Amino acid sequence: MNLLKPKINWEADYSSKILVLLVFFVVFVFGVRLWFLQILKGEYFAKKSLDNRTRIVKVYAPRGLILDREKKLLAFNEPAYDLAIIREDCKDKDCKEELDSISILLKKDLTELKEKFFTGKKRVKVFEPLILSTNLSFPELAKIESRLYKWPALKIVVRPRRKYNYAYALSHVLGYVSLASEEDLSNDLNLDPGDYIGKSGIEKSYEDILRGKKGKKKLEIDAVGRVFKESLIELPQPGKDLFLSIDLELQNYIYHLLEGKAGAVVVLEPETGQILALVSSPGYDLNRFVFGVKEKEWKSWLKHPFHPLQNKVIQGTYPPGSVFKLVMAGFFLNRLSLDPLESVFCSGDYKLGLRVFRCWRKEGHGWVNLKRALVESCDVYFYKQGEGLDIDELKSFVVASGFSRLTLIDLPYEKAGFFPSKEWKRKRFREGWQKGENLNISIGQGYVLVTPLQVAKFVAGIVNNGITYKPSLLLKEKKMFPETLPFSQKSLEFIRRAMIETVENDRGTARSLKERGIVIGAKTGTAQVVKLKEEDLEKEVEEIPYKYRDHAWMASFGVINQKKYVVVCLMEHGGHGASGSGPIVKKIYTYLKQKNDR
Amino acid sequence: MIDRRLIENIDFKFFSLVIILFIIGVINLFSASVYRLEDGLNFTPFFIKQSIWGLIGFFALLSSLFIDYRHLKYISIYFYGVSIGCLLAVFKFGKIVYGARRWIDLRFFSFQPSEMAKIATLILVAYLLSKTEGVLSKKDFFKISCIGLIPSFLIMKQPDLGTALLLLLIIGGMIFYKGIQKRLVKIIVFLFPLILPLFWFFLHDYQKERILNFLDPSRDPLGAGYHVIQSQIAIGSGRLWGKGFLAGSQSQLRFLPEKHTDFAFAVFAEEWGFMGTIFLLFLFCFFLYSILQIAFQAKDAFGRYLVVGIFFYFFWQIVINMGMVLGLMPVVGVPLPFISYGGTSLIINFILVGLVINVGMRRFIFKKI
């Protein structure tokens, strides 16, 4: 049997040997390859396999609403349609074909699209939608929708978009959101290209509260990108709604009063610090910013002589004019222990050395004491009493009264105004403080700049027995950061009486405000040095531009049915305080009374 | 009718090896036919069909054992002729699937003449080789080459590059085993690099793409390179122990293309890991070795060349398929024996296994027929 069983003759049959070796060789090569793929690089491929089938997608959180004190809707969200591209699904790496077709379809500049694509590429993962074009119109949407089947990489993304009611009247309160810039994106890692971010107003200062937090969704997908399992990993946290202290009706009413003029009005409750209306005229259309403002349009707004983009209530800095006499009166009474009954003779002008300082009333006021000087706004009285003051001492008093520093209102880009000091003068002009400058400062001219809001906060302090609060725009914020004016109660009472008399006395400068049923106190102001902006103080005197018409001030308080209001109005180049701002303030009180009676 | 000695001499080790491979193939197809949707697991009936084909193949195998393989010698030339005829008929009556004309529809079932041609050519070449003594003469070499080239050319025109190449490789392997004159070797070695570039012009664009993508899969990761990348991800992510039966995400979420046919091995590798693939690799190694053993024990030259031909038939399929799935070779549509889905190929595999057993069990029969 052994003989019959043929064996493989290894020695003789080379071919047979080679075949067997060939089998072993192939098995060895494949074995090594399998070891390489499954053991050596197993972890790498396991991760790849996981990446293959799961995608993490962000879930948009709706931005918080903004409402007025009566729960009327001011800012809300509406659905917007954006065009996005998913790079992974593109036909080539740089999505050339897709970008070309979008550019033709939407008539968009190709280089602009490419720029967006390449900046977005750095931040958006290959399988996440990269927003290329926002706010598609309905015809655009239809054009794209009908071609989506041809371009699997293109996606229409629906997301909430900001919309503002009363966009003009509230432009300086609400502010606006617009697309996050390259800078925003690098500052805030939670932002993605195509996200909106508050750029001014409440939208900016309460960005953190309004924005909310995006959620995360895990998608399990198959090879064709079909989602077969969706699970929320992180719930989106919607932004919180904000209730403002603003009274929408009042705000709108005031805005219409100011239509066609450049000016600022602020109405606040002195007892809480809450702002009921904050109007800066002219306004601008907030909704335009959501869609992206073209440079040309932006520039035309910047060049407009009425400066619509400036919030005059907090950013407009003006010489206070005679309104400043309220502060001076406080200074005289509290720091210089002036006897309010001491009289000064006003002949219409006041001589200091060779220079003559005029009273606004050429024929003079005759003998005036402090109260009459306030009521009739006699300049000579203040020249005389202020002549010998120490400017640094005055400065500390003025700053304590809330000027030359921020009111801390919850709006961005507030300006502090300005008040000089000896040191500043020396540094700036290399000369000492002049006596003549004392006279100028005493009637609110010269190197002093205030914002309407600072005046309002100060007047609120006078009404509220010397306590001032941070001017606040949120309904739930009341009596924030209380401060005390450096005024004795006696002096406050004196000033309140003088202000009331300014309205009620037949010779009072604000007599036009007189209204039956309302106790009104006021101080007019006419700012003669025009357009002395804060930044101009840094320039040489010769460079300061002069304009010829005065700003008209009216700082007032009113008591209607025991409820107290402060109304401050400034009309740019409005002429005299009484004639330029008076009628507007009067209408506001009439309106407030009607509303109160309702 | 059938000798008891014949049954005793059946190589049962080899036979059971084939059955194990087939069962692994069906189990793997069961997993490959699962796909996951929102509502859970779904099945396509591939594995049921494959089992039915397997059963048919099994009976074909058994019945083939009754016929002495030596009869094949005498019908081989006619079988070859019919095959060429069928290949020609495909151009006229063939049905187009995926842009290639490969199938003849016989109403109740369709078959690929190229599969038949492969076997017919193999048998004829084995017969011709067995008739010559010593190394192959120049004349015989060209004769046999022509017999191999004619069907290869026809198959390539269908176009079915994989099968054509496979046929050439099988015939080449058989000639190599037979041995040729040294001068001929020199001529071939000299001519081969000159002919090779010509091949490029015969190739279709998609075939060129595949070769370029094999050289650099990242060239087009979502297009032609996709197969290779996804296959490697599937295999690699199996790691040592695999993701488990019915748990291969690459295959179930259909990232893996052609998962029940050409890439069935990747499905297996993903679910059973390195342990599984090495086991399967050893089974194939043992399978091929067993065939060789039977070849070398065959009592006549025809039987030996026949089994060597069958050896190459399986060997090249395994090499090409695994090489492709493992990313070592360009993508060519060649199935993995017993693992990939496909009725025709499975039945042919069983019949060829039957032939191998046939040769093995008759190694002590010297009776002339």
Boltz contact constraints between the chains, C-beta under 6 A:
constraints:
  - contact:
      token1: [A, 6]
      token2: [B, 297]
      max_distance: 6.0
  - contact:
      token1: [A, 8]
      token2: [B, 296]
      max_distance: 6.0
  - contact:
      token1: [A, 15]
      token2: [B, 177]
      max_distance: 6.0
  - contact:
      token1: [A, 16]
      token2: [B, 296]
      max_distance: 6.0
  - contact:
      token1: [A, 19]
      token2: [B, 292]
      max_distance: 6.0
  - contact:
      token1: [A, 20]
      token2: [B, 292]
      max_distance: 6.0
  - contact:
      token1: [A, 23]
      token2: [B, 288]
      max_distance: 6.0
  - contact:
      token1: [A, 26]
      token2: [B, 319]
      max_distance: 6.0
  - contact:
      token1: [A, 27]
      token2: [B, 281]
      max_distance: 6.0
  - contact:
      token1: [A, 27]
      token2: [B, 285]
      max_distance: 6.0
  - contact:
      token1: [A, 30]
      token2: [B, 281]
      max_distance: 6.0
  - contact:
      token1: [A, 30]
      token2: [B, 322]
      max_distance: 6.0
  - contact:
      token1: [A, 31]
      token2: [B, 281]
      max_distance: 6.0
  - contact:
      token1: [A, 33]
      token2: [B, 326]
      max_distance: 6.0
  - contact:
      token1: [A, 34]
      token2: [B, 277]
      max_distance: 6.0
  - contact:
      token1: [A, 37]
      token2: [B, 235]
      max_distance: 6.0
  - contact:
      token1: [A, 37]
      token2: [B, 236]
      max_distance: 6.0
  - contact:
      token1: [A, 38]
      token2: [B, 236]
      max_distance: 6.0
  - contact:
      token1: [A, 38]
      token2: [B, 238]
      max_distance: 6.0
  - contact:
      token1: [A, 38]
      token2: [B, 239]
      max_distance: 6.0
  - contact:
      token1: [A, 38]
      token2: [B, 274]
      max_distance: 6.0
  - contact:
      token1: [A, 39]
      token2: [B, 274]
      max_distance: 6.0
  - contact:
      token1: [A, 41]
      token2: [B, 236]
      max_distance: 6.0
  - contact:
      token1: [A, 42]
      token2: [B, 236]
      max_distance: 6.0
  - contact:
      token1: [A, 42]
      token2: [B, 239]
      max_distance: 6.0
  - contact:
      token1: [A, 45]
      token2: [B, 233]
      max_distance: 6.0
  - contact:
      token1: [A, 45]
      token2: [B, 236]
      max_distance: 6.0
  - contact:
      token1: [A, 45]
      token2: [B, 237]
      max_distance: 6.0
  - contact:
      token1: [A, 46]
      token2: [B, 237]
      max_distance: 6.0
  - contact:
      token1: [A, 48]
      token2: [B, 233]
      max_distance: 6.0
  - contact:
      token1: [A, 49]
      token2: [B, 233]
      max_distance: 6.0
  - contact:
      token1: [A, 49]
      token2: [B, 237]
      max_distance: 6.0
  - contact:
      token1: [A, 49]
      token2: [B, 250]
      max_distance: 6.0
  - contact:
      token1: [A, 52]
      token2: [B, 255]
      max_distance: 6.0
  - contact:
      token1: [A, 53]
      token2: [B, 249]
      max_distance: 6.0
  - contact:
      token1: [A, 53]
      token2: [B, 253]
      max_distance: 6.0
  - contact:
      token1: [A, 222]
      token2: [B, 253]
      max_distance: 6.0
  - contact:
      token1: [A, 222]
      token2: [B, 254]
      max_distance: 6.0
  - contact:
      token1: [A, 223]
      token2: [B, 254]
      max_distance: 6.0
  - contact:
      token1: [A, 223]
      token2: [B, 255]
      max_distance: 6.0
  - contact:
      token1: [A, 228]
      token2: [B, 37]
      max_distance: 6.0
  - contact:
      token1: [A, 228]
      token2: [B, 38]
      max_distance: 6.0
